[in-house]
Amino acid sequence: RALVGAAATVELALGVAPAVGTIPPGALARPPATRASSGAPPRLHETPFDARLAQMARFDRFEAYVDWAADAAVVANTGRWRGWEHFRGNDKAYAPWHEALWLASEGLALPARLRLLAACGVDLVAGPLPPDARLEPLADLGGGLRLARLPAAFPRAYWVAEAVIVTGQAEAERALVAGGLDLGRAALVLDPAVRAPSPGSGAQTRHAAAADPGPRWSAPPEACAQTRPRPDEVRIAAPGRAGVVVLLDVWYPGWTAEVDGAARPILRANAAFRGIEVRDGEREVVLRYRPAAQRAGLALALLGVLAAGTLAWARPARRPYPA
């Protein structure tokens, strides 16, 4: 309790906490349920600074804030302690491509923002939220802030039959926000080596550009069951049909993928996430975190041990001094 309060205090004092909200302590012990088959904690998005400033104004004494923060604060960078993952926070490695998506969501009107967050696998939204049919209210956080569930959130892992190739990160971000692609059928892929079928010219795949931007889909993508036996490993059940399996975890160097035991490159899908090409009959995708620096460190450590052993073995025995 003291550690949670201290962490929240430091974050607010430095102004680095993207958001703070309150929720009854009993609810904190049981985070809102998400899809049972996701294998991942609920993902929360908070509107930055609005919540932090609103909650700071509630306290006239520092001691009162610390007591409140220890029991009821929802601070983005301590979300793991609450059983939640934050869409943007210090509970994940910094990646510019992921930060760009978060900034894009903040610049959109609420309907388009909710569609973009849903396409990023965000289950929960906190902030100064007006009533909206796309949101399921969960709690009043105080200070004009609310916590709500986003039922349209994409599965954390899913399969699509088509890939749209883009040549750069900026193009991928523009295409994702513009709303001209059916994300329930296709994935944006930055790697031109992918061999998934390209979408046809029919209206069922592409939507006309609209005045209201934001991702769109005719139907949610096909969910893929996943398990996470360790923090550095994800196993995904592929449907056995050619296409792209998308994992809504941030694309980051050091991750490797195998499909039915064979190495496969990890593509950057939908501007910030991981995509793996699958072919007909392939059933299992396994991702592991194996950064080159880790492998190099292990190799150097092994060489050091071998060198020390060799020197110890080859060192001549000391002769006693003559009397």
N, C-alpha and C positions, 0 to 999 in steps of 0.2 A: 504493500500500500504506500509506504514511504517512497519507494523507488518510482512508482507511477507518478506520484505527486511532484517529486523532484524533477523528473523528466519533463512533465508538462510545464512546470515553472520555468525551467531553463529555456524551453522552446518559445514560450510566450515572451519572456524577457528579451530574447535575442531577435524576436520577430521572424523566426524561421518556420513556425508551424503553419502549414497551409490552412488548417481549420481546426476549430474546437467546437464541440457541441456537447449537449448533455443528453443522457438517456437514463431511465430508472436503473439503479444498480442491479436489480433482479434480472432485467433484460440483458445487461452486460454479461451476466454469468451464462446466458444462453443466447448466443448470437442468432439473428434471424436466419432461418433455414434457407439453404439454397438447393440447387438440384442435387439429389442424392448421389447421382452417378458421376458428378463432376470430378471428384477426387481432389478438389482444391477449395480453399476457404472462400467465403463470400468476398466479392470485390466491391469496394466502396469508393465513390467519387464525392469530394467535398468542394464547394465553392470557396476559393481561397480568401483569407483575411476577413470576409464579412462575418463569419462565425467567430473568429478569434476576437475581433473588436467588440462584437455584440456581447460576448461572454465576459470580457474583461470589465465592461462597464457595470456588471452586476455586483462587484465587490469593492468595498471601501477599505478593507483591511487585507494585508498580505496573508495573514494566517487563515483567514476565511477562504481565500482562494485555494491555498494548499489543501485544506480539508476537503473542499469540493472536488478539486482536480483528482485527488487520490481515489475517490469513490465513483465519480460520474463523468469525468472528462473523456471525450473521444478525440484524442489528438492524433493527427494523421501519422506522424512518425513513430507512434507507439501502438499503432493499430494491431500489430502482430500479438501484442499482449491481450488484446480483446478478442482474438480469434478471427480478425478480419485482415484482408489484404487491401491496401489502398492503391487506387489507380495511379496516383502520383504521391510519392513519399519516399522517405529514406529506408523503407523496408525492401528496396530493390536497387540494383545497380543503375547508375545514371546512364541514360542513352539518349542522345540528341533527337533521334527519330521518334522515340516515345514521348519526349518532352514536347515535340512539335505537335503531336496529336492532342495532347492535353491543352496546349495553347489554342489549337483550332477549335476544340470543344467550347472553350470559354468565350470565343468570339462569335458563337452562333446563337440565334434566338432559341428559346426553350424547346420547341418541337424538333428542330434540327439537331440541337445538342443532345437530346434524349436518344434520337436515332443513332447518332455517332457513338454515344456511350454504350448503347445496347450492342452495337456491332463490335465494340471492344470488350464485350463480356462483363460489363459493369452491372452488378445485381442490385446495388443499393446506391441511393443518391441522398446527400444531405446538403441543406442550404436554405435560402429564402425562397422556397418553392410555392408557387401558387397552385390552387387545385387544378389537376390535370387528369384526364381520363387514362393517360398512359402510365400513371403512377398509382401505386397501392400504398396509402398512408400507413406508417408504422408507429411513429412517435413524434410528439411535439418536443423539440429540444430547447425551447425557450428563446427569448430574444428574437422572435420572428423566424426562427429556423425550424425545419422539419426534416425528419428522416422518412424515406419512402423506398419501396421496392420497385424495381423496373422489370416487370414480368417479361418484356420482349427481349431481354438480354440473350445474346447468342450463347450456345454451349461453349464451355472452355476449350473443347476440342471438337472439330466437325469436319465433314467431307463435302467438297464441291466437285462437280464434274469438269469445270472449265477453268482456264487461266487466261487472264488478260496481261500481256507483257507490257511493262513500262520501262523507260530507259533511265530513269533517275528518281531520286527521293522526292524532289519537289513535284515532279509529275504525278507520282503516286499519291502524295498528300492532296494535290488539287483534284485528282480523279475521285478520291475517297470522299471528299467533302462536297464535290459538285452534285452528286446524286444521280449520275448518269449510268450507273452500273448496278445490276441486280446481285447483291452480295449473298443472296441465298443460293445462287447458281454458279457464281464465279469468284475467283480470288485475284486480286492485283498482285503480280509477282515482278520483282525487280530483276530476277535472273533470267536472261533469254535462253538458257540451256534447258529449261523445263519443256517436257514433251507432252504435257496435258493438252487436250483438244482446245482449240480456240473457239470462243463463242460465235454463234451465227449472227446473222443480221436481223433476226426477227425481234419484234417488240418485247417478247417474253424475256429476253436477256438484257437488253438495254432500255432504259427509260429516257424520255425526252428531258432535256435540262429544264428545271423549273425555277421560278422565282424564289421558292423556299428551298435552300440547299440542304445538304445532309444525305447520308447513305439511305438507300431504299432497298427493299427486297419484296418479291412477290410471295415468298413463303420462307420460313426459317430454314437454315441449312440442316443437313442430316447430322445429328449428334453422333459422336464416337465415344465409347466408354474409355475411361483412362484411369490408371492407378499411378500413385507416386510412392513407391516403396522407400525411397530416400530423397532428400532435398535435391540431390544432383542427378536424379533419374526420373523419367516419365515414360510410361508404357501406354500406347494407344492402340485400340482395336480398330483396324481399317476394315472397310466394308467389302473388300475383295474386288472393287471396280476401279478402273483407271480414273485418275483425277488428282486432286491435291487435298491432303489432310492439313488443316490449319489448326495450330495450337495458339491460343490467345495468351501466350506468355511472350514477354519482350524478346525479340531477336537480339542475340548478343554473342560476340565471338567467344569461342571456347566450347560451345555445344557441338556435339556430333550426333549423327543419326544413323540408325540401321533399320532396314526394312527386310523382315524375314531373314535377319542375320547378315545381309549385304549392306555395305556402306552406301549412304546416299547423302548428297549435299542438302543442307538446310537453307531454304530460300527465304528471303524477306518478303512476307506476305502482308497485304493490306497496310503497307507503309511502315509497320513497326513490329509485326509478329512473325511467327515461325511457320513456314510452309514446307511440306515434304511431298514430293511427287510419288504417287503410288500407281501401280499397274494392275491389270486384271489378275486376280488370284492372290494378290498379296494381302496378308492379314494382320501383321503386327509391325508397329513402328515403335522403336525404342530410342529415346533421346538421353544422352548422358553428358554431363559437364566434364570435359577433359581439356582444359586450357593448355596451350603450348608451354606457357611458363611453368605450369605444374609438372609437365613431363620433363622439361629441361632441368628443373630443380631436382627431381628424383634421379635423373641420370647423373647429374653432378654429385649428388650425395653418394650414389653407388660408386662412382669413380673415386671419390674421396675415401670411402671405406676400403676399396681395393688397394688404393695407393698406400694407405696407412698399414694395411696388412702386409703388403709387399715389402715396405720399408722395415717393418718389425721382423719379418722373416729373414731378410737379406742382411740385417745389421750384424756385423761381426761381434763375436763374444769378447767381452773385456778380459784382458790378461791381468793377473794380479801383479802388483808392483813387487820387484825383488826385495827381499828382506835387507 
